[in-house]
């Protein structure tokens, strides 16, 4: 059997996608890049990152974390540890992290964790990435599932849980509402391209649209 090529080798700009299982991470990547990422048959199966290589651009889809039906708690902890180790080992190469959350369920999940006096993995990772000085974009997916009159209220509450003062639209370079289902990713594309521009890599714009 031939060894699979190391897609990460020689990449000069890496975008890391992290998020819970079933938040639409893979759909966001597919809509952004036009590249289909390989996913497991059911959540919690895949423990290794999946890479998509587009020229010098490396798009990395980390395994989903959090509670998964039928997946033992120990395996959930392994997924979290794998993500942390990958970030630590590749921090110098990672130019941008996109943390994808489900805007329609995020606050309910946080409440359940807080009732157990625990910090949700999403919030831990957001803070960890900032501590590692890796630029982070919070992509709040599935905003189409939130009642229109409540969107601003929900987004304000989400950013407050992440330790950012509201209103959420103070953070337009960091907090981006999206809907992969409705193909509404224009603001996310703009934020990613802005990071590429700051890195003097406008040539990578063609891979994210």
GUTORBA-766589 format. One record per residue (C-alpha): residue number from 0; x, y, z; residue in three letters. Coordinates in steps of 0.25 Angstrom, whole numbers, always signed. Each point is the difference from the previous one (the first is absolute). Example, Ala and Ser with C-alpha at 12.3 -4.5 7.8 and 13.67 -1.06 7.14 Angstrom:
// GUTORBA-766589
PT   num       u       v       w   residuo
PT     0     +49     -18     +31       ALA
PT     1      +6     +14      -2       SER
***
This chain:
// GUTORBA-766589
PT   num       u       v       w   residuo
PT     0      +0      +0      +0       UNK
PT     1      +5     +14      -4       UNK
PT     2      +2     +10     +11       UNK
PT     3     -10     +11      +0       UNK
PT     4      +6     +14      -4       UNK
PT     5      +2      +9     +12       UNK
PT     6      -9     +11      -4       UNK
PT     7      +5     +10     +11       UNK
PT     8     +15      -1      -6       UNK
PT     9      +4     +13      -5       UNK
PT    10     -13      +8      +3       UNK
PT    11      +3     +14      +3       UNK
PT    12     -14      +5      +5       UNK
PT    13      -9      -9      +8       UNK
PT    14     -14      +2      +4       UNK
PT    15      -5      -9     +12       UNK
PT    16     -15      -3      +1       UNK
PT    17      -4      -5     +14       UNK
PT    18     -14      -2      +6       UNK
PT    19     -10     -10      +6       UNK
PT    20      -6     -12      -7       UNK
PT    21     -11      +4      -9       UNK
PT    22      +2     +15      +0       UNK
PT    23      +2      +0     -15       UNK
PT    24     +15      +2      -1       UNK
PT    25      +2      -9     -12       UNK
PT    26     -12      +7      -7       UNK
PT    27      +7     +13      +3       UNK
PT    28     +13      -5      -6       UNK
PT    29      -7      -6     -12       UNK
PT    30      -7     +13      -3       UNK
PT    31     +12      +9      +2       UNK
PT    32     +10      -8      -8       UNK
PT    33      -8      -9      -9       UNK
PT    34      +7     -12      +5       UNK
PT    35      -7     -11      +7       UNK
PT    36      +7      -5     +13       UNK
PT    37      -1     -14      +4       UNK
PT    38      -9      -3     +12       UNK
PT    39      -2     -12      +9       UNK
PT    40     -13      -8      -2       UNK
PT    41      -4      +5     +14       UNK
PT    42      +4     +11     +10       UNK
PT    43     +12      -4      +8       UNK
PT    44      +6     -10      -9       UNK
PT    45     +11      +8      -6       UNK
PT    46     +12      +4     +10       UNK
PT    47      +9      +6     -10       UNK
PT    48      +0     +13      -8       UNK
PT    49      -4      +0     -14       UNK
PT    50      +8      +9     -10       UNK
PT    51      -4      +7     -13       UNK
PT    52     +12      +6      -7       UNK
PT    53      -2     +11     -10       UNK
PT    54     +13      +5      -5       UNK
PT    55      +7      +6     +12       UNK
PT    56     -13      +0      +8       UNK
PT    57      -2     -11     +10       UNK
PT    58     -14      -1      +5       UNK
PT    59      -1      -9     +12       UNK
PT    60     -13      -6      +5       UNK
PT    61      +2      -5     +15       UNK
PT    62      -9     -11      +5       UNK
PT    63     -13      +4      +7       UNK
PT    64      +0      +1     +15       UNK
PT    65     -10      +0     +11       UNK
PT    66     -11     -10      +4       UNK
PT    67      -3     -10     -11       UNK
PT    68     -11     -11      +1       UNK
PT    69      +6     -14      +1       UNK
PT    70     +15      +5      +2       UNK
PT    71      +6      -2     +13       UNK
PT    72      +4     +12      +9       UNK
PT    73     +15      -5      +0       UNK
PT    74      +0      +1     -16       UNK
PT    75      -6     +14      +1       UNK
PT    76     +12      +4      +9       UNK
PT    77     +10      -6     -10       UNK
PT    78      -6      +9     -11       UNK
PT    79      +1     +12      +9       UNK
PT    80     +15      -4      +3       UNK
PT    81      +3      -2     -15       UNK
PT    82      -5     +14      -4       UNK
PT    83      +8      +6     +11       UNK
PT    84     +13      -7      -3       UNK
PT    85      -2      +3     -15       UNK
PT    86      -1     +15      +3       UNK
PT    87     +12      -1      +9       UNK
PT    88      +8      -8     -10       UNK
PT    89      -3      +9     -12       UNK
PT    90      -3     +14      +6       UNK
PT    91     +11      +6      -8       UNK
PT    92      -6      -5     -13       UNK
PT    93     -15      +3      +3       UNK
PT    94      -3     +14      -5       UNK
PT    95     -15      +0      +4       UNK
PT    96     -10      -8      +7       UNK
PT    97     -15      -1      -2       UNK
PT    98      -8      -4     +11       UNK
PT    99     -14      -5      -5       UNK
PT   100     -11      +0     +10       UNK
PT   101     -15      -3      -2       UNK
PT   102      -7     +14      +3       UNK
PT   103     -13      -7      +3       UNK
PT   104      +5     -10     +11       UNK
PT   105     +13      +7      +5       UNK
PT   106      -7      +7     +12       UNK
PT   107      -7     -13      +4       UNK
PT   108     +12      -8      +0       UNK
PT   109      +8     +11      +8       UNK
PT   110     -11      +0     +11       UNK
PT   111      +0     -15      +1       UNK
PT   112     +16      +0      +2       UNK
PT   113      -2     +12     +10       UNK
PT   114     -10      -8      +8       UNK
PT   115     +11     -10      +2       UNK
PT   116     +10     +11      +4       UNK
PT   117      +8      -3     -13       UNK
PT   118      +5      +8     -11       UNK
PT   119      -4      -4     -14       UNK
PT   120     +11      -5     -10       UNK
PT   121      -4     +11     -10       UNK
PT   122      +3     +11     +10       UNK
PT   123     +13      -7      +5       UNK
PT   124      +4      -1     -14       UNK
PT   125      -3     +14      -3       UNK
PT   126      +8      +5     +11       UNK
PT   127     +11     -10      -3       UNK
PT   128      +2      +5     -14       UNK
PT   129      +1     +14      +5       UNK
PT   130     +10      -4     +10       UNK
PT   131      +8      -6     -11       UNK
PT   132      -1     +13      -8       UNK
PT   133      -7      -7     -12       UNK
PT   134     -10      +9      -6       UNK
PT   135     -14      -5      +2       UNK
PT   136     -13      +2      -8       UNK
PT   137     -13      -5      +8       UNK
PT   138      -9      -5     -11       UNK
PT   139     -14      +0      +5       UNK
PT   140      -7     -10      -9       UNK
PT   141     -15      -3      -1       UNK
PT   142      -5     +14      +2       UNK
PT   143     -11      -3      -9       UNK
PT   144      -6      -9     +11       UNK
PT   145      +0     +12     +10       UNK
PT   146     -13      +8      +0       UNK
PT   147      +4     +13      -8       UNK
PT   148      -5      +9     +11       UNK
PT   149      +9      -7     +10       UNK
PT   150     +13      -1      -8       UNK
PT   151      +7     +12      +6       UNK
PT   152      -4      -4     +14       UNK
PT   153      +5     -14      -2       UNK
PT   154     +13      +4      -6       UNK
PT   155      +3     +10     +11       UNK
PT   156      -2     -11     +10       UNK
PT   157      +9      -9      -7       UNK
PT   158     +12     +10      -1       UNK
PT   159      -2      +3     +15       UNK
PT   160      +1     -15      +3       UNK
PT   161     +14      +1      -7       UNK
PT   162      +4     +12      +8       UNK
PT   163      -2     +11     -10       UNK
PT   164      -9     +12      +3       UNK
PT   165     -12      +1      -8       UNK
PT   166      -6      +5      -9       UNK
PT   167      +6     -11      -9       UNK
PT   168      +1      +9     -12       UNK
PT   169     +12      +7      +7       UNK
PT   170      +8     -12      -4       UNK
PT   171      -3      -1     -15       UNK
PT   172     +14      -5      -3       UNK
PT   173      -2     -11     +10       UNK
PT   174     -15      -4      +1       UNK
PT   175      -6      -4     -13       UNK
PT   176     -15      -5      -1       UNK
PT   177      -1     -10     -12       UNK
PT   178     -10     -10      -5       UNK
PT   179      +7     -11      -8       UNK
PT   180     -14      -5      -4       UNK
PT   181      -4     +13      -6       UNK
PT   182     +14      +2      -6       UNK
PT   183      +1     +13      +7       UNK
PT   184     +15      +0      +3       UNK
PT   185      +4     +14      -6       UNK
PT   186      +4      +6     +13       UNK
PT   187      +9     -12      +4       UNK
PT   188      +7      +0     -14       UNK
PT   189      +3     +15      +2       UNK
PT   190      +6      -2     +14       UNK
PT   191      +8     -12      -5       UNK
PT   192      +5      +8     -12       UNK
PT   193      +4     +12     +10       UNK
PT   194      +9     -10      +7       UNK
PT   195      +6      -4     -13       UNK
PT   196      +2     +14      -4       UNK
PT   197      +7      +4     +14       UNK
PT   198      +9     -12      -3       UNK
PT   199      +3      +6     -14       UNK
PT   200      -6     -13      -7       UNK
PT   201     -11      +6      -8       UNK
PT   202      +4     -10     -10       UNK
PT   203      -8     -10      +8       UNK
PT   204     -13      +7      -1       UNK
PT   205      -4      -9     -12       UNK
PT   206      -1     -12      +9       UNK
PT   207     -11      +6      +9       UNK
PT   208     -12      +5      -6       UNK
***
